[in-house]
Amino acid sequence: MNYAQNVRHATALGNHRRIYGAGCDNTTAHGLTALVVDDDPITLKLAGAMLADMGYMVRTADEGTQGMIDFSRTPCDFVLTDYVMPAINGYQLGRRIKSRHPETRVVIMTGLSRIEVAGMMSDGSIDGWLFKPFDPADLKSLLEQLGLPVKGSAE
């Protein structure tokens, strides 16, 4: 399934726990799973589709509390979460995940400035940041910097 097909598929699904399969045969290229958490439905769909195109089996949650519940039930390899959300923000979600599963990579996406988020990187709860808007090349580069495989890259 290509990027546009994934977005159309995501649009057709309901709001909770969308699942994007990687590739036409619904298998992942790397056996890795990702959770995308964002209260903006468009960003949620697009980020999920980008990760699926890169070979990840993707689950989504539309807010931080639901993301924590989803991750608690089924941990994953990579979490991409919005920073500003009601109830639990992305930084709080990342800290909770890393305290229980330090091997899980957590990346926050945000529209805040680099200066506003610089202090949050120092405690190791967050592995990286993506500044909105971002494109698939930005996400791919970050995944590679974190040592995570991307479909089509040398592994």
Phi and psi in degrees as a GROMACS rama.xvg file:
@    title "Ramachandran Plot"
@    xaxis  label "Phi"
@    yaxis  label "Psi"
@TYPE xy
-87.3735  178.091  ASN-2
-55.98  -49.496  TYR-3
-63.4737  -39.9755  ALA-4
-65.107  -39.3581  GLN-5
-63.0139  -41.7783  ASN-6
-64.0611  -44.1211  VAL-7
-62.2568  -41.047  ARG-8
-63.3807  -43.8626  HIS-9
-63.6181  -37.9384  ALA-10
-63.4218  -33.2614  THR-11
-76.7231  -16.1232  ALA-12
-86.8548  163.041  LEU-13
-73.0091  -178.98  GLY-14
-75.0646  -29.2387  ASN-15
-99.1062  135.023  HIS-16
51.0417  58.2583  ARG-17
-66.5578  145.152  ARG-18
-127.061  127.544  ILE-19
-111.335  123.914  TYR-20
-89.5091  145.617  GLY-21
-88.468  132.668  ALA-22
77.4194  169.176  GLY-23
-69.6195  -25.9764  CYS-24
-96.6309  11.1491  ASP-25
59.0985  29.7809  ASN-26
-113.152  154.494  THR-27
-90.2617  150.198  THR-28
-71.534  -25.8554  ALA-29
-125.404  -3.77537  HIS-30
73.0139  17.614  GLY-31
-101.379  149.957  LEU-32
-118.504  151.4  THR-33
-135.763  149.829  ALA-34
-121.169  126.768  LEU-35
-110.066  130.172  VAL-36
-126.739  120.096  VAL-37
-160.993  139.105  ASP-38
-84.3893  -4.35138  ASP-39
-94.8739  114.132  ASP-40
-62.1914  -31.8954  PRO-41
-69.6993  -47.1602  ILE-42
-61.6964  -40.4273  THR-43
-58.5604  -47.4847  LEU-44
-65.9034  -45.8864  LYS-45
-66.7525  -45.5345  LEU-46
-64.0478  -40.275  ALA-47
-61.8147  -42.8027  GLY-48
-66.0388  -39.3777  ALA-49
-60.5357  -47.0641  MET-50
-65.7206  -38.9671  LEU-51
-62.1482  -41.0872  ALA-52
-64.7547  -22.3235  ASP-53
-92.2916  6.50646  MET-54
101.745  11.9536  GLY-55
-101.374  146.366  TYR-56
-85.1813  120.644  MET-57
-115.344  132.178  VAL-58
-112.094  154.759  ARG-59
-131.458  154.167  THR-60
-138.387  142.65  ALA-61
-94.4514  11.5508  ASP-62
-169.001  164.679  GLU-63
-61.9448  -41.2237  GLY-64
-63.2243  -45.3233  THR-65
-64.1919  -36.3898  GLN-66
-62.3647  -42.0952  GLY-67
-65.615  -41.4341  MET-68
-62.4945  -46.7964  ILE-69
-60.1112  -46.877  ASP-70
-65.0944  -38.7596  PHE-71
-61.8845  -37.7026  SER-72
-71.3793  -42.1714  ARG-73
-142.979  92.4582  THR-74
-58.6684  157.837  PRO-75
-137.856  176.583  CYS-76
-82.4863  -30.6315  ASP-77
-143.127  134.152  PHE-78
-122.722  126.928  VAL-79
-115.591  114.301  LEU-80
-130.708  145.83  THR-81
-67.6927  153.703  ASP-82
-83.6531  -53.2408  TYR-83
-90.788  109.124  VAL-84
-145.971  156.025  MET-85
-70.0145  157.986  PRO-86
68.7407  -78.1275  ALA-87
-116.603  120.271  ILE-88
-82.6349  171.723  ASN-89
-61.9696  -35.5075  GLY-90
-67.3067  -43.9927  TYR-91
-62.6917  -42.5068  GLN-92
-61.0685  -46.3349  LEU-93
-59.9107  -44.0478  GLY-94
-61.0162  -43.1467  ARG-95
-65.2613  -42.9726  ARG-96
-63.8776  -49.6062  ILE-97
-64.8301  -29.6343  LYS-98
-66.8785  -28.9644  SER-99
-100.241  -29.1485  ARG-100
-137.898  75.0411  HIS-101
-62.4442  -19.1952  PRO-102
-77.4236  -17.9157  GLU-103
-71.6463  130.411  THR-104
-82.8786  131.149  ARG-105
-122.4  125.576  VAL-106
-124.751  135.89  VAL-107
-104.599  136.037  ILE-108
-107.486  137.906  MET-109
-156.774  159.445  THR-110
-99.8783  0.874479  GLY-111
-70.1767  165.014  LEU-112
-79.1062  161.126  SER-113
-59.7677  -36.1336  ARG-114
-63.5782  -40.5176  ILE-115
-67.1144  -26.3971  GLU-116
-105.622  -8.91487  VAL-117
-55.559  -40.8118  ALA-118
-66.8019  -22.8788  GLY-119
-77.6524  -13.7647  MET-120
-80.7541  -16.1411  MET-121
-72.2155  -22.7392  SER-122
-95.0997  1.71441  ASP-123
81.9692  2.82935  GLY-124
-74.7178  -25.4842  SER-125
-120.707  132.06  ILE-126
-89.7602  -18.6549  ASP-127
-177.832  173.07  GLY-128
-132.184  145.284  TRP-129
-122.036  126.937  LEU-130
-95.5716  124.898  PHE-131
-72.9716  144.958  LYS-132
-79.1242  149.536  PRO-133
-128.485  161.311  PHE-134
-119.715  174.111  ASP-135
-56.0692  -34.7789  PRO-136
-64.0518  -38.3871  ALA-137
-63.3191  -45.6954  ASP-138
-64.7507  -44.4472  LEU-139
-59.3591  -46.0321  LYS-140
-60.2853  -43.5894  SER-141
-64.7517  -44.4303  LEU-142
-57.638  -44.3929  LEU-143
-64.3585  -39.2895  GLU-144
-62.1045  -32.3738  GLN-145
-83.4419  -1.06722  LEU-146
78.5773  18.9439  GLY-147
-96.601  139.609  LEU-148
-71.6096  152.3  PRO-149
-132.011  131.221  VAL-150
-52.365  129.8  LYS-151
93.8038  -10.2659  GLY-152
-93.2353  158.846  SER-153
-67.6459  130.017  ALA-154
